[in-house]
Amino acid sequence: ESQPVEEPTPEDFWDALIQSMAQQSQKGKAPQ
């Protein structure tokens, strides 16, 4: 059942994406 930590899973990708979006929303505007 053990997976290599080197390979990011789709869940990790979405977690990072959601966290990034959450941080941007907290700032009140996009980084652009």
C-alpha positions in Angstrom: 0.0 0.0 0.0 3.0 2.3 0.4 3.4 4.8 -2.3 6.7 6.6 -3.3 6.7 10.0 -1.7 8.5 11.4 -4.7 5.4 11.1 -6.9 2.7 13.7 -6.0 -0.8 12.3 -6.0 -3.8 14.0 -7.5 -5.0 14.7 -4.0 -1.7 16.5 -3.2 -2.1 18.5 -6.3 -5.6 19.6 -5.5 -4.7 20.2 -1.8 -1.9 22.6 -2.9 -4.2 24.3 -5.5 -7.0 24.8 -2.9 -4.5 26.1 -0.4 -3.1 28.5 -2.9 -6.5 29.8 -3.9 -7.5 30.2 -0.2 -4.4 32.3 0.4 -5.1 34.5 -2.5 -8.7 35.0 -1.4 -7.5 35.9 2.1 -5.3 38.7 0.6 -8.4 40.0 -1.2 -7.0 40.0 -4.7 -5.0 37.9 -7.2 -1.2 38.2 -7.2 -1.3 39.6 -10.8 
